[in-house]
Protein backbone atom coordinates (compact mmCIF):
# COMPACT_ATOMS: atom_id res chain seq x y z
CA UNK A 1 0.00 0.00 0.00
CA UNK A 2 1.32 3.49 -0.81
CA UNK A 3 2.11 5.76 2.12
CA UNK A 4 2.57 9.51 2.40
CA UNK A 5 6.03 11.03 2.22
CA UNK A 6 7.68 12.43 5.34
CA UNK A 7 9.41 15.52 3.95
CA UNK A 8 11.85 15.55 6.87
CA UNK A 9 13.44 12.23 5.83
CA UNK A 10 16.51 12.08 3.57
CA UNK A 11 15.66 11.95 -0.14
CA UNK A 12 17.03 8.79 -1.78
CA UNK A 13 16.17 9.58 -5.41
CA UNK A 14 18.87 11.82 -6.84
CA UNK A 15 16.61 13.78 -9.17
CA UNK A 16 14.30 14.74 -6.32
CA UNK A 17 17.26 15.39 -4.03
CA UNK A 18 18.65 17.89 -6.56
CA UNK A 19 15.50 20.04 -6.53
CA UNK A 20 15.40 23.34 -4.64
CA UNK A 21 13.59 22.94 -1.31
CA UNK A 22 10.53 24.93 -2.41
CA UNK A 23 10.03 22.85 -5.57
CA UNK A 24 10.42 19.58 -3.70
CA UNK A 25 7.98 20.66 -0.99
CA UNK A 26 5.42 21.47 -3.70
CA UNK A 27 5.72 17.88 -4.95
CA UNK A 28 5.57 16.18 -1.54
CA UNK A 29 1.74 16.10 -1.19
CA UNK A 30 1.55 14.29 -4.55
CA UNK A 31 4.26 11.70 -3.89
CA UNK A 32 3.44 8.23 -2.55
CA UNK A 33 6.03 5.86 -1.18
CA UNK A 34 5.47 2.40 -2.66
CA UNK A 35 7.25 -0.95 -2.43
CA UNK A 36 8.00 -2.47 -5.81
CA UNK A 37 8.17 -6.26 -5.98
CA UNK A 38 10.38 -8.42 -8.19
CA UNK A 39 9.18 -8.48 -11.83
CA UNK A 40 6.33 -6.07 -11.08
CA UNK A 41 5.11 -4.43 -14.28
CA UNK A 42 5.34 -0.63 -14.17
CA UNK A 43 3.83 -0.16 -17.61
CA UNK A 44 3.10 -2.28 -20.67
CA UNK A 45 3.77 -1.46 -24.35
CA UNK A 46 1.20 0.78 -26.04
CA UNK A 47 -0.82 1.32 -22.88
CA UNK A 48 -1.31 4.70 -21.17
CA UNK A 49 1.27 5.51 -18.49
CA UNK A 50 -0.76 6.56 -15.46
CA UNK A 51 2.06 7.10 -12.96
CA UNK A 52 5.74 7.97 -12.97
CA UNK A 53 8.18 6.45 -10.48
CA UNK A 54 11.23 7.99 -8.83
CA UNK A 55 13.18 4.95 -7.66
CA UNK A 56 14.88 4.84 -4.27
CA UNK A 57 16.42 1.35 -3.92
CA UNK A 58 14.48 -0.33 -6.72
CA UNK A 59 15.92 -0.95 -10.18
CA UNK A 60 13.64 -0.94 -13.24
CA UNK A 61 14.46 -2.31 -16.70
CA UNK A 62 13.06 -0.86 -19.91
CA UNK A 63 12.69 -3.86 -22.20
CA UNK A 64 11.84 -4.41 -25.85
CA UNK A 65 10.24 -7.73 -26.91
CA UNK A 66 10.30 -9.33 -30.34
CA UNK A 67 7.50 -11.33 -32.01
CA UNK A 68 9.34 -14.59 -31.24
CA UNK A 69 9.31 -13.78 -27.52
CA UNK A 70 12.97 -12.79 -27.22
CA UNK A 71 13.73 -9.72 -25.12
CA UNK A 72 16.53 -7.25 -24.61
CA UNK A 73 17.00 -4.42 -22.16
CA UNK A 74 17.17 -0.99 -23.77
CA UNK A 75 17.34 1.13 -20.62
CA UNK A 76 18.02 0.92 -16.91
CA UNK A 77 16.57 3.23 -14.25
CA UNK A 78 17.59 3.37 -10.62
CA UNK A 79 17.94 6.03 -7.95
CA UNK A 80 19.42 8.43 -10.50
CA UNK A 81 16.26 8.78 -12.55
CA UNK A 82 12.55 8.47 -13.26
CA UNK A 83 10.44 5.83 -15.00
CA UNK A 84 7.79 7.31 -17.29
CA UNK A 85 9.80 9.79 -19.35
CA UNK A 86 7.38 9.59 -22.37
CA UNK A 87 4.77 11.61 -20.47
CA UNK A 88 6.92 14.77 -20.52
CA UNK A 89 7.86 14.35 -24.19
CA UNK A 90 4.37 14.80 -25.58
CA UNK A 91 3.35 11.15 -25.57
CA UNK A 92 1.63 9.06 -22.96
CA UNK A 93 2.77 5.58 -23.95
CA UNK A 94 5.73 3.70 -25.42
CA UNK A 95 6.45 0.42 -27.19
CA UNK A 96 8.68 -0.77 -24.34
CA UNK A 97 7.79 -2.61 -21.16
CA UNK A 98 9.06 -1.39 -17.79
CA UNK A 99 9.35 -3.88 -14.96
CA UNK A 100 11.19 -4.28 -11.68
CA UNK A 101 14.55 -5.99 -11.87
CA UNK A 102 15.58 -5.44 -8.23
CA UNK A 103 12.77 -4.88 -5.70
CA UNK A 104 12.73 -1.88 -3.40
CA UNK A 105 11.12 1.44 -2.67
CA UNK A 106 10.07 4.17 -5.09
CA UNK A 107 8.05 7.37 -5.00
CA UNK A 108 5.05 7.42 -7.31
CA UNK A 109 3.24 10.39 -8.80
CA UNK A 110 0.21 10.77 -11.05
CA UNK A 111 1.31 11.63 -14.59
CA UNK A 112 -1.11 14.55 -14.92
CA UNK A 113 0.35 16.19 -11.82
CA UNK A 114 3.90 15.66 -13.07
CA UNK A 115 3.03 17.21 -16.45
CA UNK A 116 1.52 20.24 -14.70
CA UNK A 117 4.63 20.69 -12.56
CA UNK A 118 6.93 20.11 -15.54
CA UNK A 119 5.12 22.79 -17.55
CA UNK A 120 5.70 25.32 -14.79
CA UNK A 121 9.35 25.36 -15.80
CA UNK A 122 11.88 25.68 -13.02
CA UNK A 123 14.52 23.22 -11.92
CA UNK A 124 12.26 20.15 -12.21
CA UNK A 125 11.89 20.77 -15.94
CA UNK A 126 15.61 21.39 -16.36
CA UNK A 127 16.60 18.25 -14.45
CA UNK A 128 14.15 15.99 -16.28
CA UNK A 129 15.25 17.26 -19.70
CA UNK A 130 18.90 16.69 -18.78
CA UNK A 131 18.00 13.25 -17.51
CA UNK A 132 16.29 12.50 -20.84
CA UNK A 133 19.53 13.28 -22.66
CA UNK A 134 21.56 11.13 -20.25
CA UNK A 135 19.13 8.24 -20.66
CA UNK A 136 19.30 8.59 -24.44
CA UNK A 137 23.08 8.30 -24.18
CA UNK A 138 22.69 5.14 -22.12
CA UNK A 139 20.28 3.63 -24.66
CA UNK A 140 22.30 4.52 -27.77
CA UNK A 141 25.62 3.48 -26.26
CA UNK A 142 24.15 0.17 -25.14
CA UNK A 143 23.01 -0.53 -28.70
CA UNK A 144 26.55 -0.02 -29.98
CA UNK A 145 27.96 -2.05 -27.09
CA UNK A 146 25.71 -5.03 -27.79
CA UNK A 147 26.83 -5.01 -31.42
CA UNK A 148 30.58 -4.52 -31.12
CA UNK A 149 31.82 -5.76 -27.75
CA UNK A 150 32.43 -9.18 -26.22
CA UNK A 151 30.04 -10.66 -23.70
CA UNK A 152 32.65 -10.27 -20.91
CA UNK A 153 32.97 -6.53 -21.55
CA UNK A 154 29.21 -6.11 -21.91
CA UNK A 155 28.56 -7.99 -18.67
CA UNK A 156 31.14 -5.90 -16.81
CA UNK A 157 29.59 -2.69 -18.15
CA UNK A 158 26.11 -3.83 -17.19
CA UNK A 159 27.15 -4.90 -13.66
CA UNK A 160 28.74 -1.51 -13.03
CA UNK A 161 25.61 0.32 -14.18
CA UNK A 162 23.45 -1.84 -11.91
CA UNK A 163 25.81 -1.19 -8.99
CA UNK A 164 25.64 2.56 -9.60
CA UNK A 165 21.86 2.52 -9.84
CA UNK A 166 21.22 0.66 -6.58
CA UNK A 167 24.32 1.98 -4.74
CA UNK A 168 25.14 -1.49 -3.46
CA UNK A 169 27.86 -4.07 -4.07
CA UNK A 170 25.43 -6.98 -3.72
CA UNK A 171 22.20 -7.77 -5.54
CA UNK A 172 20.02 -10.74 -6.46
CA UNK A 173 20.04 -11.54 -10.18
CA UNK A 174 19.88 -14.88 -11.96
CA UNK A 175 22.07 -15.64 -14.97
CA UNK A 176 18.95 -16.45 -16.99
CA UNK A 177 17.58 -12.98 -16.29
CA UNK A 178 20.90 -11.32 -17.15
CA UNK A 179 20.96 -13.22 -20.44
CA UNK A 180 17.51 -11.86 -21.29
CA UNK A 181 18.63 -8.32 -20.51
CA UNK A 182 21.77 -8.62 -22.63
CA UNK A 183 19.99 -10.42 -25.46
CA UNK A 184 22.28 -13.44 -25.40
CA UNK A 185 22.29 -17.12 -24.40
CA UNK A 186 22.40 -18.13 -20.76
CA UNK A 187 25.44 -20.33 -21.47
CA UNK A 188 27.31 -17.24 -22.70
CA UNK A 189 26.50 -15.35 -19.49
CA UNK A 190 27.52 -18.38 -17.39
CA UNK A 191 30.88 -18.53 -19.14
CA UNK A 192 31.47 -14.77 -18.90
CA UNK A 193 30.44 -14.63 -15.24
CA UNK A 194 32.76 -17.55 -14.52
CA UNK A 195 35.66 -15.70 -16.15
CA UNK A 196 34.98 -12.56 -14.09
CA UNK A 197 34.62 -14.62 -10.92
CA UNK A 198 37.87 -16.50 -11.49
CA UNK A 199 39.60 -13.15 -11.98
CA UNK A 200 38.34 -12.05 -8.56
CA UNK A 201 36.03 -9.29 -9.81
CA UNK A 202 32.74 -10.71 -8.60
CA UNK A 203 31.25 -13.56 -6.63
CA UNK A 204 28.15 -15.42 -7.78
CA UNK A 205 26.22 -17.85 -5.61
CA UNK A 206 22.58 -18.99 -5.69
CA UNK A 207 21.31 -16.04 -7.65
CA UNK A 208 23.22 -13.47 -5.61
CA UNK A 209 25.99 -11.41 -7.19
CA UNK A 210 28.61 -9.51 -5.19
CA UNK A 211 31.07 -7.13 -6.82
CA UNK A 212 34.32 -7.62 -4.92
CA UNK A 213 36.75 -5.62 -7.09
CA UNK A 214 35.13 -2.62 -8.74
CA UNK A 215 38.38 -1.21 -10.15
CA UNK A 216 39.22 -4.47 -11.90
CA UNK A 217 35.66 -4.66 -13.25
CA UNK A 218 35.99 -1.12 -14.62
CA UNK A 219 39.26 -2.05 -16.28
CA UNK A 220 37.56 -5.05 -17.92
CA UNK A 221 34.44 -3.17 -19.07
CA UNK A 222 34.42 -1.53 -22.50
CA UNK A 223 34.54 2.23 -22.94
CA UNK A 224 30.73 2.28 -22.99
CA UNK A 225 30.55 2.33 -19.20
CA UNK A 226 32.78 5.41 -19.03
CA UNK A 227 30.81 7.17 -21.77
CA UNK A 228 27.50 6.56 -19.99
CA UNK A 229 28.68 7.40 -16.47
CA UNK A 230 30.53 10.53 -17.63
CA UNK A 231 27.43 11.77 -19.44
CA UNK A 232 25.26 11.29 -16.36
CA UNK A 233 27.84 13.14 -14.27
CA UNK A 234 28.08 15.98 -16.81
CA UNK A 235 24.35 16.50 -17.27
CA UNK A 236 23.36 15.92 -13.65
CA UNK A 237 26.41 17.52 -12.09
CA UNK A 238 24.66 18.29 -8.82
CA UNK A 239 24.18 14.56 -8.25
CA UNK A 240 26.91 12.33 -6.78
CA UNK A 241 29.17 10.89 -9.47
CA UNK A 242 29.10 7.10 -9.82
CA UNK A 243 32.87 6.72 -9.49
CA UNK A 244 33.13 8.70 -6.24
CA UNK A 245 32.58 5.47 -4.28
GIKADA-V669606 format. One record per helix or strand of 2 or more residues. SS is the DSSP state (H for helix, E for strand). FROM is the first residue (numbers start at 1). TO is the last residue. If there is no record, write none. Layout:
ss from to
SS FROM TO
SS FROM TO
//
This chain:
ss from to
E 3 4
H 14 17
H 21 28
E 32 36
E 41 43
E 51 55
E 59 65
E 71 77
E 82 83
H 85 88
E 97 102
E 104 110
H 111 118
H 122 148
H 151 166
E 170 172
H 175 182
H 186 198
E 202 205
E 208 211
H 214 220
H 223 235
H 242 244
//
